[in-house]
């Protein structure tokens, strides 16, 4: 039947919806541009809907196209789940898991996790990609990742979340800062201080903004760090004070890089929440839950004195 709906059409349509460009979509799908265009036209014919506006701006989804994109992703997730289930039944754990992680966390936690995963699931291929939390969340919903390890909250009705642990945010000041030699830092000590932050692509930024409002401190608007290393270096130059995650501090500051002085703040009660998130229709739901349990094991073994484990759910 000429107007029959196919999975190929849906996969090509999703490639186009994600790239907004026929040539790039064809490259992602591994086909020629005319072949991809023909499948998109066939999908529109099968549904009796115009899905794509074609113009100089590239491929823009129509309102109907946006609705079809959501349904298509759900269908492809279900198909992937069926394929994963059959694969696991044939040969045990295997296949590929795409893990997204924020660069303020992944480098200091994931090496321990990956080592355990390789021992437990030697047939599993793990693909890891770093991105800022807000980008990770968008890409998770779009299907670019199977799960993400990130700062919470993750706000989406299509996503499952498991809270893993709370990580203290440590106050960092330059070695010659007036607060450097203080034994204890009070909230009043930060009133009027300049505070440095990462960009608003990171959830740490919104935490810092809120803290500045609470303490009467000044968020430096003329500088936003692109990495924790950059933030630490600007702090060392006495451009302001900053808050650095405890895992980063243990890994990078405690290795003799004494360019900043680290203090606990609010008795380590100023924290960020870390967790896993994955799509509710994920093909790897059961395995992801086991990965979460493995991360908890790593936290208990490596960071028990540094972070506070949170309950599941």
C-alpha positions, -999 to +999 in steps of 0.1 A: +000+000+000+015+033-011+004+053+020+015+028+046+032+043+077+067+028+083+093+030+111+118+042+085+096+072+078+094+080+115+132+076+120+139+099+091+114+124+103+130+125+138+164+131+122+149+160+103+131+173+134+163+173+154+186+188+128+161+212+110+181+206+078+176+180+051+213+174+043+223+170+079+193+148+086+203+126+057+239+124+069+226+114+104+203+087+089+230+075+066+210+079+034+210+104+004+191+136+008+166+126-020+158+093-002+152+111+030+130+137+013+109+110-004+103+092+030+092+125+046+068+131+017+055+095+021+050+101+058+030+132+051+009+113+026+003+084+050-009+108+077-026+133+054-008+161+072+018+187+062+046+182+088+074+204+075+077+240+062+104+241+036+121+274+031+154+294+034+154+288+071+157+251+065+131+226+077+106+240+103+080+218+118+044+228+114+021+226+145+010+192+132+047+183+128+054+191+164+026+169+176+038+140+154+073+144+167+062+137+202+042+106+192+070+094+169+095+096+197+072+076+219+067+049+192+105+047+185+112+044+222+087+015+225+103-002+195+138+002+210+125-012+242+112-043+224+146-047+206+165-043+238+144-068+256+149-094+228+186-087+227+190-091+264+170-124+263+193-137+236+227-128+249+224-112+283+234-076+290+249-058+260+243-031+235+250+006+239+240+031+267+243+068+259+251+087+291+250+124+294+268+141+323+274+176+335+311+186+334+309+199+370+303+163+381+311+136+356+350+138+356+351+134+394+326+105+398+322+086+365+357+071+363+348+049+394+314+041+379+327+031+345+353+008+360+326-011+379+303-012+348+330-027+327+336-054+353+299-062+357+287-058+321+317-065+298+294-066+268+279-031+274+292-002+254+290+031+273+290+064+253+295+094+276+290+130+266+294+162+287+270+191+284+255+218+307+225+206+327+198+225+307+212+212+274+214+176+289+177+178+298+166+189+263+187+162+247+174+135+270+138+143+260+148+144+223+164+109+226+200+119+223+208+103+257+195+072+274+201+087+308+218+117+323+237+122+355+230+158+365+221+183+391+184+183+400+157+192+395+149+179+360+115+192+351+097+171+325+066+149+327+082+124+303+112+117+326+119+094+356+142+107+383+162+090+410+178+112+436+213+099+445+231+123+469+235+158+481+269+174+475+281+203+497+291+235+479+323+248+494+332+285+497+364+293+478+384+325+484+418+338+472+447+330+494+451+367+503+414+374+508+404+388+542+383+357+548+411+332+540+423+329+576+389+328+592+383+296+612+345+298+606+326+316+580+293+332+590+266+343+566+271+379+577+307+376+564+295+374+529+272+405+530+285+429+503+310+404+489+313+399+451+304+363+442+314+346+410+293+320+392+290+297+363+268+308+334+230+304+336+233+272+315+242+256+349+218+251+377+246+262+401+240+297+387+204+299+399+215+286+433+242+314+435+217+340+425+193+330+452+221+328+478+232+364+469+197+376+475+196+359+509+229+372+521+230+407+505+260+397+484+267+409+448+266+385+419+293+396+394+274+402+362+305+410+342+320+375+345+304+341+342+327+311+343+325+284+316+341+257+338+349+251+375+386+255+367+380+289+352+358+299+382+386+288+406+412+307+387+392+339+387+386+334+425+424+330+429+429+364+412+406+379+439+379+389+415+353+376+440+345+345+460+328+314+446+312+281+456+327+249+443+313+214+445+329+192+471+339+164+446+357+190+424+374+204+455+387+170+466+399+162+431+414+195+420+420+218+449+433+192+473+461+181+449+484+209+459+468+236+439+468+260+468+456+290+448+424+292+467+414+286+503+384+264+509+359+268+538+328+249+548+296+271+546+265+266+567+283+236+582+282+220+547+244+226+546+246+245+514+243+217+489+232+207+454+211+175+447+225+150+422+205+123+405+198+102+374+171+109+349+158+089+320+128+088+297+098+068+311+096+048+279+134+040+279+145+007+264+170+003+292+149+011+323+159-020+343+195-016+335+194+021+344+180+012+378+210-011+383+234+016+372+218+039+398+225+012+424+261+010+412+266+047+416+253+045+451+279+018+458+306+041+444+294+070+466+295+048+497+329+034+489+346+066+477+327+097+490+309+086+522+325+113+543+320+140+516+284+137+504+250+127+519+231+098+501+195+105+494+166+081+493+152+066+461+121+080+444 
